[in-house]
Amino acid sequence: MKLNGPFRIAVVGTSCSGKSTLAKEISKKLSIKYIEQDQLFWRPGWVQVPQDEFRIALLNEISGNQWTICGNHSSFKNEIWSRATHIVWLNYPFHIIWRRALKRTLRRVFLKEKCCNGNVESFRHAFLSTNSILWWVLKTHRKRQVEYSALKSDQILRLKFIEHQSPTETMNWLRNLDC
């Protein structure tokens, strides 16, 4: 698929859909800046950055002419989308997302894999908390589908909206991505 630059691409989807992985690959392929919202949002020790500080950091990151960003922090979605040229939505079925969420959680908990500024997920938080990523996936998967389906047809956005419904479809698109 041929894209015309400049490229300001927002990769969205429910948690564990592969947003970060895809955004990194797009960044490499198009030689553009990669921005991960969670890196801006979380400090070490799972401390949230204050809202105003997060907004300033985010606006600074997206002020450039070419980037790809991943994340679903809805507080500042309008700022991101008003600058974006493309939205890539990873709209995968729940069974794929759930399998990925479980696999990622197990890997992070038992292998102490670091994420978001060196943070590590604990067993207690991952499996016994209503703030766990697994619980979050259960709560938000359908909500994201409804939200992004509505936005996909919103002509006011004037964005190129690209929806992928399977990892294979996403990988084929990425392989054929050209500028």
HELIX and SHEET records of a PDB file:
HELIX    1   1 LYS A   19  LEU A   30  1                                  12    
HELIX    2   2 GLN A   37  PHE A   41  1                                   5    
HELIX    3   3 GLN A   51  GLU A   61  1                                  11    
HELIX    4   4 SER A   74  PHE A   76  5                                   3    
HELIX    5   5 LYS A   77  ARG A   83  1                                   7    
HELIX    6   6 PHE A   94  PHE A  110  1                                  17    
HELIX    7   7 PHE A  123  LEU A  128  1                                   6    
HELIX    8   8 ILE A  133  LYS A  152  1                                  20    
HELIX    9   9 GLN A  155  LEU A  157  5                                   3    
HELIX   10  10 PRO A  167  ASN A  176  1                                  10    
SHEET    1   A 5 LYS A  33  GLU A  36  0                                        
SHEET    2   A 5 TRP A  67  CYS A  70  1                                        
SHEET    3   A 5 ARG A   8  GLY A  13  1                                        
SHEET    4   A 5 HIS A  86  LEU A  90  1                                        
SHEET    5   A 5 LYS A 160  HIS A 164  1                                        
SHEET    1   B 2 TRP A  42  ARG A  43  0                                        
SHEET    2   B 2 VAL A  47  GLN A  48 -1                                        
END                                                                             
